[in-house]
Amino acid sequence: MIVVSDTSPILYLLLIDQIELLPKLHQQILIPEAVRDEMLATGAPMALQKWIATLLAGWRSVQ
Protein backbone atom coordinates (compact mmCIF):
# COMPACT_ATOMS: atom_id res chain seq x y z
CA MET A 1 0.00 0.00 0.00
CA ILE A 2 1.18 3.52 -0.78
CA VAL A 3 0.32 6.20 1.79
CA VAL A 4 0.70 9.97 1.98
CA SER A 5 1.93 11.18 5.35
CA ASP A 6 1.68 14.37 7.33
CA THR A 7 4.25 15.45 9.91
CA SER A 8 2.54 14.25 13.09
CA PRO A 9 2.50 10.46 12.54
CA ILE A 10 6.16 10.45 11.58
CA LEU A 11 7.13 12.68 14.50
CA TYR A 12 5.32 10.53 17.05
CA LEU A 13 6.80 7.31 15.66
CA LEU A 14 10.24 8.90 15.96
CA LEU A 15 9.55 10.03 19.52
CA ILE A 16 8.55 6.54 20.64
CA ASP A 17 11.42 4.98 18.67
CA GLN A 18 9.11 3.01 16.37
CA ILE A 19 9.79 4.62 12.98
CA GLU A 20 10.86 1.23 11.61
CA LEU A 21 7.18 0.23 11.61
CA LEU A 22 6.53 2.35 8.52
CA PRO A 23 8.41 0.23 5.97
CA LYS A 24 7.02 -2.91 7.60
CA LEU A 25 3.42 -1.72 7.21
CA HIS A 26 3.54 0.22 3.95
CA GLN A 27 5.13 -0.36 0.58
CA GLN A 28 5.81 3.32 -0.01
CA ILE A 29 5.44 6.57 1.95
CA LEU A 30 4.87 9.79 -0.01
CA ILE A 31 5.63 13.07 1.71
CA PRO A 32 4.29 16.27 0.14
CA GLU A 33 6.85 19.04 -0.37
CA ALA A 34 5.00 21.28 2.10
CA VAL A 35 5.29 18.58 4.76
CA ARG A 36 9.01 18.16 4.03
CA ASP A 37 9.48 21.91 4.40
CA GLU A 38 7.64 21.81 7.74
CA MET A 39 9.89 18.99 8.93
CA LEU A 40 13.02 20.96 7.97
CA ALA A 41 11.85 24.29 9.42
CA THR A 42 13.76 26.01 12.18
CA GLY A 43 12.23 24.91 15.46
CA ALA A 44 11.17 21.45 14.24
CA PRO A 45 12.39 18.63 16.49
CA MET A 46 15.94 17.58 15.61
CA ALA A 47 14.96 13.91 15.22
CA LEU A 48 12.42 14.93 12.59
CA GLN A 49 14.91 17.13 10.76
CA LYS A 50 17.47 14.31 10.67
CA TRP A 51 14.93 11.75 9.47
CA ILE A 52 13.64 13.83 6.56
CA ALA A 53 17.17 14.87 5.59
CA THR A 54 18.10 11.22 5.01
CA LEU A 55 15.65 10.32 2.24
CA LEU A 56 17.80 7.46 1.05
CA ALA A 57 15.40 4.58 1.57
CA GLY A 58 13.39 3.69 -1.53
CA TRP A 59 10.11 3.37 0.35
CA ARG A 60 9.83 7.08 1.17
CA SER A 61 9.87 9.96 -1.25
CA VAL A 62 8.91 13.62 -1.52
CA GLN A 63 6.45 14.67 -4.19
Stockholm file with secondary structure:
# STOCKHOLM 1.0

chainA/1-63         MIVVSDTSPILYLLLIDQIELLPKLHQQILIPEAVRDEMLATGAPMALQKWIATLLAGWRSVQ
#=GR chainA/1-63 SS CEEECCHHHHHHHHHTTCTTHHHHHCSEEEECHHHHHHHHSTTSCHHHHHHHHTTTSTTEEEC
#=GC SS_cons        CEEECCHHHHHHHHHTTCTTHHHHHCSEEEECHHHHHHHHSTTSCHHHHHHHHTTTSTTEEEC
//
